[in-house]
Amino acid sequence: MKSETFNSLVVILVIVVVFSILFILGPSISSTDDKNNLPPSLQLPRQGDTNNQLTQRNNNNNNNNNDDITFLFGIFNMNRRAHLGIKNYTFESDYLKHLQDLLFKHAFKTEKIQIIIQSQYKSSFLSLLSSPPSSSTPLPSLSIRTLELSDLRNFKYYPLIESIRTSSSWQRSWLPGSPQGYSDLYNPIVMQKPLWLSQLAKSNPHQTQYFMWLDSGGICTPNIRDINRFKNKAVKYMEGGKMVVVVSAYAQSDEIHGCDRKLMGRFTRGLSPGFVVKGWMFGGKREAVEKVAGIYERILGASLEDGCLGTEETVLTMAMYNSPELFEVYYNAGKENPFSGGDFCSFVNRQDSPQDWAKDVS
């Protein structure tokens, strides 16, 4: 009798344990979304069901991981004639000084950074690291990669870029007076930005999960004042495993930064882009960065063969329309109006709350 009672208790205990396990695992099993097996949309802007996706990311990221980003900057003295209307412009007083201030005085002074510069300017950053104003001065975690102008001219696509840039058919309208038009180094610099970011993600000198390119000499990055808010927002867009990009309306022209729209069609699934990816900010996890860099480089080479010379923004735009499933898109203005460019720096300047961020995720 005692043996039968004991056996009955064992059976009941096993049943209780099994049902407890099923109860715990049930929600995670039932949360599998069949939509993940659907093919990606062929058009942009996409109106995907992303609110639930981002809400889950918010719940899983209460610690934000906002110190898990390596920022990449790159500056080269390519003999610009002017920049942003600055009087008596020089590279040293503008680009070099602004990057030093960003890293040692302003928002990025405690961040994980890699910079790509010519070797002649390396010492100016090393001296700031070795001789801060005081022992309590916060300093960035900085790695320096040096490239020379000769390296830029050895870029594998440099001959193709130059053959198009110097042609009379391309040198038209506003292009001759732009750095893109008069400098042989402009495109070999900007067109390597996604490739440099991929190389950074692979080497990962600061052992971070996320990698982000930021222009140091433009108008947007200097507007970053609250670095923690910026990083929190950036992580929300990158943690889903896609590359975050910001886009502006650009449906009103027959070319995008020098490349005729008709040459872009075979890389954009036949669509004429209504939005252009801005090159001042983009990033993601290593896998996302490397995937986009691979598609970006294939499109870059093939489009140059077709005579399409734009900038990195042109190629990133073609990549986004070609493989939209790889991108998390932040719209500088409304998704529905490709004729209203809005504020190029909306990602920094727009005072939206975390609850609003999902509204802009494509």
N, C-alpha and C positions, 0 to 999 in steps of 0.2 A: 504493500500500500504506500509506504514511504517512497519507494522507488518510482511508482507511478506519479505521485505528487511532484517529486523532483523533476521528472521528465516533462511534466506539464508546464512547470515553471520555466524550464529551459526553453521550451517551444515558444511560450509567451514572450520571454525575454528576446529571443531571436526575432520574432515578429515586430516587437517594439523597435528594436535596433534598425531593422530593414526599413520600416516606415519612416523612422527619423532621418535616415540617410536620404531616402527619396524626397522627403519634405525639404531638406536642405538643398539638394541638387536640383530640385524641380525648376525653380525660377531661372537658373542659369541655363538649363537645357531648353526650356520653353522660350528663352529670349532670342534664340537663333533666328535671324531675320532672313526669310527666303529671298528678300529683295537683293541681298548681296550676290545672288547667283544670276541676276539679270545683267544683260549687256549694258555697257555705259551709254549715256546719251550721246548722240552724234552732233548736238548743237550746243552753242553757248549764246546767251547766258542760260544755265540750267536752273530749273526750279525744283531741285531735289528736296525730298523730305529729310531735312537735316536737323530740325529742332530737337527731336529725341536723341539724335546722335550726339549733338553738342551738349545737351543736358547731362547725358551719361558721362561725357568727358569732364564736365564741371564737377560732378560728384566724385569722380575718380582722381581728381587733381586738386584736392583741397589744399595740398602743400605747394601747388603751382609749379614746382620744379623750375622756378624762374631764374635760378642761378646755374642752370644746366645748358647754357647757350654760349657758343663761341661766335663772336662777331668778327667778320672779315672786312677789312678796308684795304684799298689799293690806290696809290697815287703815283703818277709819273710826270716828269717835266717834258711835255711833248711840244713845247714852244707855242702854247696858246697865245693868240693875239690879245684876247680879252676874256673876261668871265663875269657874268651877271652885272655888267655895267660898272665894274669897279674901275676907278680912275688909277692910272699908273700901275696897272696890274703886273704882278710878278708871281711866279710859282711859289717862291719862298714866303712871300708875305700873305699869300692867299691859301692855297691848298695845304702847304706844309704847316703853316701856323695854325690853321683851323683844325687840322687833324691832331696836332699836339695839344691844343686847347681842349678838344673833345676828350682825349684820353687822360689828360693830367689835371684838368681844371673843372670840367663839366660832367655831364651825365655818366660817362663811361669810365670814370677814374678808378672804379673798383671791379671792373668787368674782366672777363676772359676774352682776349683779343689776339687776332693775328693781323699783321699789316704786311702788304707787299709793296716794296719800294726799291728804288735804285740804291746801290751800295753806298753812294756818296752821301746819302741822307741818313744812313743807319746810325751814325755816331750821335746825331742830334737827339735821337730817341733814347739811346743807351745812356747818354749823359743825364737826361731827365730821370731815368730810372735809378741811376747810381747816386745822384745828388739832388734829392727832393728838398723843398724849402725847409722842411723840419722832419724829425724822426716820426712824427705823428701823421704826416701827410699820407693819405691813402694812395696806393699805386695799383694800376691794373696788372693782371697776369698777362704778360705780353710776350708773344713770339713774333720774330721778324723773319720774313722770307725776302731775299733780295733777287731781283731780276733787273737786267740791264736793257737799254733801248735796243741793243743788238738782239737780245732774246725776243723782243716783240717783233722785230723784223724777220726773225726765224720762225715765227708762227706759221704752221703748215698751210694756212689759208691766205697768208700775206700776198703771194703772187696773184691769186684770183681777185682779192680785194683791190689791189693796186690796178689791175688791168681794167676793172670796172670804174674805179674812182677817177682815173685819169682820162676816161673816154669822154668825148664831146657829147655823146648822147646822155650821159649821166650828169655831167656838170651843167646843170640848168637851174633856173628859178633861184631859190634861196640857198641852194647847196654850196656854190663856190665860196660864199662868205662865211660858211659855218666851219667849225673845227673838223667836222666830219669830211668836209670838202677840201680844205686846204692842208690838213695834216695827214701824213701817211701813217701816223701812229694812233689816231683816234680809234678807229675800228679794231685794230689789233689789241687795244686795251679793253674797250667795252665788250667786245665779243667774247673775251675769255672769262668774263666774270662768272658765269655759271660753271665753267670748267674749273676755274680756280677754287670755287666753293666745293666742288666735288672732290678735288685733291685735298682740300682741308679736311673734309669729312672722313676721307680715307686715312690720313695721317693722324688726325685727332690729337694734337699736341696737348690740349687741356682736358682731355678725357670727358667730353660732354656728350649729351644726347642730341642736341640741336645745333644747327649751323645756319648763320644768317649773314648774307651780304648786305652792307649798307654803304651808300655813297657818302663820302665824307665832305665833298666840296659842293654839294647841291643845296637846295633850300629846305629839304625835309628833315634830314638827320639833325641839323643844328636846332630844330624845333623840339627835339626830345628833351624835356626837362625832368619829367618824372620817370626815371628809368625803370622802376619796379612796375609801374602801371603799364609801360610799354612792353616789358618782358612778359607780364601776366597775359596781356592781350595776344602777344605773338605766340606764346605757348598754346593758347586755346585753339589757334588756327593750325599749328604744326603737329600737335600731339595725335591727331587722327591718322598720321602716316602719309599725308600728302604735302606737296610743296605749296606754301602760301605765297600768293602774288597779289598785288594791288593793280586794278585796271581802271582806265578812264575811257570815256566815250571817244570814238574816233571814226565816225561813219561819214564825215563830210569831205574827205579828200580822195583823190584818185591814186595816191601813193601813201606809204607809211614809212616815213623817215628815209625816203629815197628809193624804195622798192615799189614798183608798180603793182597795184592790186592784182592785175591779171596774171602776174607771175607767181602769186601766192596761192592761187586756187588749188593746185594739186597737193599742197601741203596742209590745207585747211578743210579738207573734205568737201571742196567745192563751195564753201561759204565765204562770203566777203566779210571780213571782221568788222563788227560794230564797236569793238572795244580793243584797246591796246594795253598790253602788259607794261607797267612802268618798271624801269630798271633800277630804281634807287633802293629797292628793298625786296628780297625774296629769301626763302629759306625753308628748312625742314629737317627731318631726321636723315641719317646717312642714306638709307635705302631710297627715300624719296628724292634726295638731292642727286644721287647717282643715276636713278632711272631717268629723271628729267634731263640731266646732262647728256646721257646717251642719245636720247631722242633729239635734243637740241643740236648736238654736233652732227648727227646724220642730216638733219634739215639744213643746217648751216652749209655743209659741203654741197649738198644737192642744189640748194637754192642759189648759191654763188655760181655753180656750173650753169644755171639757167639765166644768169645775169642779174639776179636779184640782190642788190646791195642796199641794206638798210642799216640798222644797228642791232644791238642785243635785244632791244625791245621788239623789233620786227620779228626776230627769230623766236623769241619767247612767245610772242603772240601766235605764230604759226604752230608752235609746239602745243600751246594750250588748246587751240582749236582742233589740232590733230589728235591729241590724247587728253581730253578733258578730265578723265577719271583720275589723273595724276595730280590735279591742281585743286587747291582750296582758294576760292576767289573772293577778294574783298573789293567791293565796288566803291570807287570814290564818289560816285553819284548814283542815281537810280538805275536799277537793272533794265528798266523798261524803256529808257530814253538814251539811245546811243549817240545823240547829238549834243548832250549836255555834259561837258567834261568834269565839272565840279572842281573841288580842291584836290590837287595832286597829292597833297600831304594829309589827306583825311585820316589815314590810319593813325597819325600822330595827333592831329588837331581836333578831330571829332570827339566830343566828350560823351561818347556813348557808354552805357553801363554794361557790365558783363551779361546782363539779361538781353541786351540789344545785339550782342555780337552775333548771335545765331542768325539774325535777320539778314546778315550780309554774306553768310557762308553759302557758296554755290554748290 
